[in-house]
Amino acid sequence: MNVLVVLLLWAIVLVLAWPLALLVLVLWPVLWLLSIPFRIVGSLMEALLAFVRQLLFLPARLLGHRDRR
């Protein structure tokens, strides 16, 4: 559904301002490539925070606390 909305918006921009739509079409892969390092850093930070959370809750788990999930 999200892809359909993006495609529809791009088609509207193509009709209203075709040079801008073509510029977006050309620059989109470049922007995607530039975002890869930020995605990697975000994944590493998420893993680090999950590790710290598990480390902080380790004593409670060792004492027998169970989650209610």
C-alpha positions as a Markdown table, in Angstrom:
| # | Residue | x | y | z |
|---|---|---|---|---|
| 1 | Met | 0.0 | 0.0 | 0.0 |
| 2 | Asn | 2.8 | 2.4 | 0.8 |
| 3 | Val | 4.5 | 1.7 | -2.5 |
| 4 | Leu | 1.2 | 2.5 | -4.3 |
| 5 | Val | 0.9 | 5.9 | -2.5 |
| 6 | Val | 4.5 | 6.8 | -3.3 |
| 7 | Leu | 4.0 | 5.9 | -7.0 |
| 8 | Leu | 0.8 | 7.9 | -7.1 |
| 9 | Leu | 2.5 | 11.0 | -5.6 |
| 10 | Trp | 5.4 | 10.6 | -8.0 |
| 11 | Ala | 3.0 | 10.5 | -10.9 |
| 12 | Ile | 1.3 | 13.7 | -9.7 |
| 13 | Val | 4.6 | 15.4 | -9.4 |
| 14 | Leu | 5.5 | 14.1 | -12.9 |
| 15 | Val | 2.4 | 15.7 | -14.3 |
| 16 | Leu | 2.8 | 19.0 | -12.5 |
| 17 | Ala | 6.6 | 19.4 | -12.6 |
| 18 | Trp | 8.3 | 16.8 | -14.7 |
| 19 | Pro | 11.9 | 18.1 | -14.2 |
| 20 | Leu | 11.5 | 17.8 | -10.5 |
| 21 | Ala | 10.1 | 14.3 | -10.8 |
| 22 | Leu | 13.0 | 13.2 | -13.0 |
| 23 | Leu | 15.5 | 14.7 | -10.5 |
| 24 | Val | 13.9 | 12.7 | -7.7 |
| 25 | Leu | 14.0 | 9.6 | -9.8 |
| 26 | Val | 17.8 | 10.1 | -10.4 |
| 27 | Leu | 18.8 | 11.2 | -6.9 |
| 28 | Trp | 16.7 | 8.5 | -5.0 |
| 29 | Pro | 19.4 | 5.7 | -5.3 |
| 30 | Val | 22.1 | 8.2 | -4.2 |
| 31 | Leu | 20.2 | 9.2 | -1.1 |
| 32 | Trp | 19.5 | 5.5 | -0.4 |
| 33 | Leu | 23.3 | 4.7 | -0.6 |
| 34 | Leu | 24.1 | 7.6 | 1.7 |
| 35 | Ser | 21.6 | 6.4 | 4.3 |
| 36 | Ile | 23.2 | 2.9 | 4.6 |
| 37 | Pro | 25.9 | 3.9 | 7.2 |
| 38 | Phe | 23.2 | 5.5 | 9.4 |
| 39 | Arg | 21.1 | 2.3 | 9.2 |
| 40 | Ile | 24.1 | 0.3 | 10.3 |
| 41 | Val | 24.9 | 2.6 | 13.2 |
| 42 | Gly | 21.2 | 2.5 | 14.2 |
| 43 | Ser | 21.2 | -1.3 | 14.2 |
| 44 | Leu | 24.4 | -1.4 | 16.3 |
| 45 | Met | 23.0 | 1.1 | 18.8 |
| 46 | Glu | 19.8 | -0.9 | 19.1 |
| 47 | Ala | 21.8 | -4.1 | 19.7 |
| 48 | Leu | 24.0 | -2.3 | 22.3 |
| 49 | Leu | 21.0 | -1.0 | 24.2 |
| 50 | Ala | 19.3 | -4.4 | 24.2 |
| 51 | Phe | 22.6 | -5.9 | 25.6 |
| 52 | Val | 22.8 | -3.3 | 28.3 |
| 53 | Arg | 19.1 | -3.9 | 29.2 |
| 54 | Gln | 19.7 | -7.6 | 29.5 |
| 55 | Leu | 22.8 | -7.0 | 31.6 |
| 56 | Leu | 20.9 | -4.8 | 34.0 |
| 57 | Phe | 18.0 | -7.3 | 34.4 |
| 58 | Leu | 20.4 | -10.2 | 34.8 |
| 59 | Pro | 20.3 | -10.2 | 38.7 |
| 60 | Ala | 16.5 | -10.2 | 38.7 |
| 61 | Arg | 16.4 | -13.2 | 36.3 |
| 62 | Leu | 18.9 | -15.0 | 38.4 |
| 63 | Leu | 16.7 | -14.5 | 41.5 |
| 64 | Gly | 13.7 | -16.0 | 39.7 |
| 65 | His | 11.7 | -13.1 | 38.4 |
| 66 | Arg | 9.5 | -14.1 | 35.5 |
| 67 | Asp | 8.0 | -11.7 | 32.9 |
| 68 | Arg | 4.2 | -11.8 | 32.6 |
| 69 | Arg | 4.2 | -11.8 | 28.8 |
